[in-house]
Amino acid sequence: MQSMDYLESFKGSDVFNLGTGRSTSVLDLINAFEKSNKLAIKYRFTKERAEDTPLSFANPAKIKEKMRWTAKKNIEEMCKDSWEALKNYS
């Protein structure tokens, strides 16, 4: 495992963006979560705030280069896994 080799040999700290490298809107995330977990989420649209970022996504290039890590799941699979983990934790 290249990631474990990197962690064992690295001294200090580092920061990595973990993600797919694709942008997901809040509405995309809500829809994916509802679809993958077969539930409804109540939400409402409000006025955009001045500090809202129009586009944001993780750039996983650094972790891919250093640890050969890439996301293997799509957003629906990630939503399902996170909901299952939360349900099993409580």
Legacy VTK file of the C-alpha trace (Angstrom):
# vtk DataFile Version 3.0
C-alpha trace
ASCII
DATASET POLYDATA
POINTS 90 float
0.000 0.000 0.000
1.699 3.155 -1.175
-0.353 5.363 1.173
0.787 3.423 4.247
4.408 3.518 3.057
4.120 7.288 2.651
2.607 7.761 6.118
5.226 5.575 7.792
8.127 7.409 6.143
6.746 10.959 6.376
7.701 13.142 9.319
5.597 16.159 10.256
2.179 16.999 8.882
0.611 17.561 5.509
-2.774 18.519 4.055
-4.611 16.642 1.314
-7.891 17.301 -0.481
-9.900 14.100 -0.604
-12.520 14.034 -3.307
-13.356 13.048 -6.837
-12.122 16.246 -8.466
-15.670 16.950 -9.720
-17.910 19.694 -8.393
-21.133 18.686 -6.607
-23.758 21.297 -5.843
-25.679 21.248 -2.581
-28.802 20.277 -4.560
-26.867 17.479 -6.322
-25.793 16.205 -2.911
-29.335 16.345 -1.498
-30.697 14.490 -4.539
-27.958 11.846 -4.354
-28.530 11.364 -0.626
-32.301 11.014 -1.074
-31.934 8.582 -3.975
-29.266 6.378 -2.423
-30.957 6.170 0.978
-34.587 6.194 -0.169
-35.596 9.088 2.064
-36.732 12.676 1.735
-34.826 15.679 3.008
-36.746 18.865 3.697
-34.992 21.899 2.256
-35.809 25.338 0.947
-34.091 27.749 -1.374
-33.034 31.071 0.103
-31.343 34.171 -1.205
-27.708 33.662 -2.192
-25.248 35.099 0.313
-22.380 37.355 -0.766
-19.812 34.941 0.727
-21.206 31.863 -1.072
-18.662 30.281 -3.390
-20.100 29.703 -6.873
-17.987 26.580 -7.470
-15.874 24.474 -5.154
-14.336 21.036 -5.410
-11.430 19.069 -4.008
-8.391 18.775 -6.235
-7.022 15.326 -5.353
-3.883 15.653 -7.522
-1.511 15.874 -4.547
-2.753 12.732 -2.801
-2.809 10.870 -6.114
0.811 11.829 -6.730
2.139 11.139 -3.233
0.013 8.136 -2.193
-1.496 6.878 -5.451
-4.940 7.385 -3.848
-8.070 8.041 -5.911
-11.751 8.010 -4.980
-13.318 4.761 -6.118
-16.951 5.549 -5.271
-19.408 7.967 -6.807
-21.403 10.504 -4.818
-24.438 8.206 -4.372
-22.272 5.394 -2.993
-20.576 7.855 -0.629
-23.966 9.140 0.578
-25.180 5.595 1.207
-22.011 4.639 3.096
-22.098 7.772 5.254
-25.772 7.243 6.165
-25.160 3.571 7.024
-22.179 4.505 9.188
-24.216 7.132 11.036
-27.148 4.763 11.576
-24.842 2.028 12.860
-22.992 4.440 15.167
-26.044 5.674 17.079
LINES 1 91
90 0 1 2 3 4 5 6 7 8 9 10 11 12 13 14 15 16 17 18 19 20 21 22 23 24 25 26 27 28 29 30 31 32 33 34 35 36 37 38 39 40 41 42 43 44 45 46 47 48 49 50 51 52 53 54 55 56 57 58 59 60 61 62 63 64 65 66 67 68 69 70 71 72 73 74 75 76 77 78 79 80 81 82 83 84 85 86 87 88 89
